[in-house]
Structure formats: C-alpha cells, structure tokens
Amino acid sequence: MPRNRPLVVVGDTLLDTDVEGQASRLAPDAPAPVLDVSEEHNRPGGAGLAATLAGTFPRDAAEHPEIVLVTALGRSRSDQTVRDLLSSRVRLLELPLRGSVPVKTRLCAEGRPLLRVDRGGGTVGPVTDEVRAALAGAHTVLVSDYGRGVAARLRAELAVLAGHTQVVWDPHPRGEPPVPGVRLVTPSAAEAMALCSEEHPETGGDSDGLHGHGRRGAALAAEWRSAAVAVTLGRRGAVLARPGDEAPLYFPPSQETEGDPCGAGDCFAATAARALADGALPEEATHEAVRQSGAFVAAGGVRNPALWGGVPSSPPTVPQVTRTDDARALAASVRARGGTVVATGGCFDLLHAGHVGMLQNARRTGDCLIVCLNSDSSVRRLKGEGRPITPEADRVSVLAGLDCVDAIAVFDENTPERLLRELRPHVWVKGGDYGTERLPEAATLEEWGGRVLLLPYLDGRSTTALARRAAGQHGTAASGLEQSP
C-alpha cells in the first residue's frame, strides 16, 4: 500500500465495557446471580475495533500505512472515552452525532458472560468536506456497518467510490446492503442465511453445509453486484463465492482454536481489507483473514492485554504444539492431576498406517501422548544424506493433524534422552520389532520409575516398504531406510 494513501475505515463505533467478577451466590430477593465485581475494562467496538485491528495486524511489518476512521461521535462522557481510546491508534474523522455513542456492557463471571446491557445511540449528522476528502484519497475502504447510521449517511459517497477504489463491506442485519461494485463482502453464516431466506428462499433454509453457505454467498454476490462474498463460518473457516459460482472455495482454519469469538468478525474484515490493500487477490485475502482471525481468538481475542497495552508490530499467532515448552507444560499438567503421561519418538519420515495404528494404541495407554520428533539434522546424522524425505515442518504438520497426538517436541540430538528427562513420561512407547536392550532410552526411564512399552506395527507396513514401492526398485531412494518411525 502506498504510504501516502491511507486505509479508511467507515462505520459505527461502539464503546464495549467488560465488567469482570465472580458469581458464587444468588440474590436473596430473586433467583439471580450476584456478581462481585473485581475489575472493569473499556475498549472501542464496532468500526473502532476494526480500525484498531487494521493497524495492529499488518501483513508486512515494514509497512505502516495510516489508518483513518470515519465515524459518528457525540458529546457524552462515553463518547469522550472512545476518543481517548482511539486517539493514539488512528486518525479520527468525526461525523456529528445527536445523542451518544452506543455502549454495550457485558457482565462476566470468571470470563463467561452473564448478561449484556445496551444503551445509547443517536442520529448521524451531515457529511463534512474533510470526510469527503479522506474518502477520495483512500487506497482501500473498509465499511464496518453496525446498522447505526454512518454507512447510510455516506451511501452516496461510497457508491461513487466503489467504481474506482477497493471497498470491503462488513454488513449487519440492521444495516445497509453493500453498494454495487464492492470488491469483497464479509457476512457471517447467520447473516447470509437470514438475508437469503428473505430474498432468495431457494438458497435459504437451515442448511449448514459448505455447499449451502457457498450457494448463499454466490446469490448475495449476484444481488449486491460485488466481486466476491466471503461467508465467515467461525471455527470452521470461511467460504468464498463469486456471482454464479457453483463450486465456491473453502478456507479451513489452520488449526482448531478455542476462546471468546467476540471481535473475530471485525478481525476477519480488517485483515481482508489490509491484505487487499497490500495487493492480495480476494482468495489470498480470505486465506489470510481466516488465519489471522483464528490467531486473534486463540490469543485471547478482544481480552488480549497485548492488544490494548500497546500495538504490536506483528499479530499474535495461534499457539503451536511443536515447542518443547508446550509439551513440558502438558506433561506437568497431566502429572499434577494424577494422569499418565505417554511419550513416543522417532523420525516419522513417511507416516504410514503402521505409525498411525501405533500412535492410536499408544494414546489409549494413558491420558496424553507426546511425540518426540527427530529434527532434520538429527535424521540426517542417523539415516544419512537424502534423509529426511519429508522436512521437519511437514512432519510436524502431519503428526499435529492426528487426534491421538496431544503435543509434539522436536529434538536435535541423536536420542531424546535429554528431552525425556524434561518430560518425565510414565510410559515410553516404541513401535516395530525393538527389544528393550536396544533402546538407549530404557535406562533413562528407570531414573523416575518410567517403563518402556513395545507396540508392533501392522504387518507389511514400514517406511522401507513405502519408499521402495515409490521408487519402484531397491535403489538409492530406499537405501538406509529402516522400519523405525
């Protein structure tokens, strides 16, 4: 994105307030929980959050484009709180608001919402020349419509803008339909279903399959005359459809994430707008938005202190299971609650049915399974040049995709003895035709009373056999390969 052309976010800013505490008793006069308040946090919501995220999650940390937020604010104390929260993060251009900024207050007990209280709102005033100039000079515009009047007030200007400027539109059921010519629209699955059940009954209904979401996305893209529609599916990722598409693209999440999804839709739209501004295609922007919104939720979402304590230069990432620290923490946690920690190890160069069967059986012997994986350099020393066939990152990715694997720790030594002393598993599982006397790890396990368990592979399955069949001969591709994982 050219540095002298900003990304402009247009929409309704809210004030989100989280009131945190504990609820361990009921009120004496009604069957309602009593919240003992411990802390209270304010943050910008709606378009204010989207603008914050657009500046917080750049695709290229070397680029720092100006983020301009066009929104409506009044003169109440809540409006001033929003100004104070945003002043150091974006350039704020205000439309007059007769009334006050909407305030959404969530009462939460130990992080779980009990009740939300909404108040405030008003009427958006006329468009200013300063706002028109900012829109005319924008490289990309993100419309974050929460149905409170800003998008409606600027509709004429946005309709002209969409003819020659990239516009991303994040719609709301009570808001305006996107103007024709928008590059990307980002409704949630529920929003797309509601819109289609009213305007396109043939694509509506209660179908929650990927094809159903794709059909609705394509129908809405045609109705709105937008280049593409990305229907966001929460933890399932997103589908991208163009007008008339019969086979939309599906973008699954990079990995399963847990956490408060509040703000994830704003993160998706902000990331997609930022990616398009940086030159990405809608497909690339959707892929990046799925990845970043998943990372956003996994890192704590809007409750992530790093988001409000200071804008980081790069996004928080989804916690990975490949670091030794993760495996150590998991092992300690399982031991603390009296569970059985199971570990296994090897190269897992070509994952085959024998490996999978062994890993599944290993997981059944305890309460967690940690895979100790030889690094590329370790494999090369043990197996010779040409190994590993599959690089470390790919081996980690394949193993992490197995439900039976709870954590992966990569080690560089020839044997995992140092790592085992950190993990201290109760059971060390090996597959194949090993005997205990051939395992250098056996003596290490005895230091804390652990034991070795041997599990056979399925007959006829081995890395050697796979490589030889792939090579079609007993040649160099199979030389040095052993049945060990």
TAMO-V855837 format. One record per helix or strand of 3 or more residues. SS is the DSSP state (a for helix, b for strand). FROM is the first residue (numbers start at 0). LEN is the number of residues. If there is no record, write none. Layout:
ss:from:len
SS:FROM:LEN
SS:FROM:LEN
This chain:
ss:from:len
b:6:5
b:12:14
b:32:14
a:46:10
b:66:7
a:76:10
b:90:19
b:111:13
a:128:8
b:139:5
a:149:4
a:154:7
b:165:5
a:188:11
a:209:15
b:228:4
a:233:3
b:237:4
b:248:3
a:263:14
a:281:17
a:300:3
a:304:5
a:323:13
b:340:6
a:352:12
b:367:7
a:375:8
a:391:9
b:406:5
a:416:7
b:426:5
a:435:3
a:440:6
b:450:5
a:462:9
